[in-house]
Amino acid sequence: MFNVTQWASAFHRGNQSSSLPAVQDICEDLAGNDAERARGTAAIGGISAHPTQQAEFGRFLPRCSVFLARWKAKLDEQTMEYQVAFNEVEELGLEDNAYGDLLRLLFFKSAYGGVADYVEVLVEWRKKFGKDGSENAKWEFEDGEG
C-alpha cells in the first residue's frame, strides 16, 4: 500500500511531471526495480514541505512528502519490531501448533499496529496540510486550488 500511495503521489496531475525533470526522475525510479524504487523513496523523503519546493516538485508532491516520510518511518519501525519478535518466537522452540498460534498473533499485532500507525500519521498530516489545516493558507494558488 505504501508503494502504491507513493507512486500515486509522484504521478499526481498536480505535479505536472512532464515539465518537472526532478519529478520525472522520481517517477522513473518508482516504476523501476527494487534499487530504483528505494532511490525514489529516498528522493521523496528529501523533499521539504515548503511552498518554494513547488517550482521543482509541483504542487502536490511537497505536501505529500511529509506524510510519506512519516509513514515510511512507522513502517520501518513496525518491520524491526516484527523481526525481533519473530526471532524471539523462533528461539522458544515451540511445537507446531503453539508455534503457529503465536506467529498468527504476532502477525495480527503487526498488521493492526500498521493500520493504527497509518491512521495516526494521516490524522497528524491532515491537521497540518488538510483543507482547513494550519499550513493550508501557505499553499493557496492563483487559481484558488490547493
Secondary structure, 3 states (H helix, E strand, C coil): CHHHHHHHHHHCHHHCHHHCHHHHHHHHHHCCCHHHHHHHHHHHHCCCCCHHHHHHHCCCHHHHHHHHHHHHHHHHHHHHHHHHHHHHHHHHCCCHHHHHHHHHHHHHHHHHHHHHHHHHHHHHHHHHHCCCCCCHHHHCCCCCCC
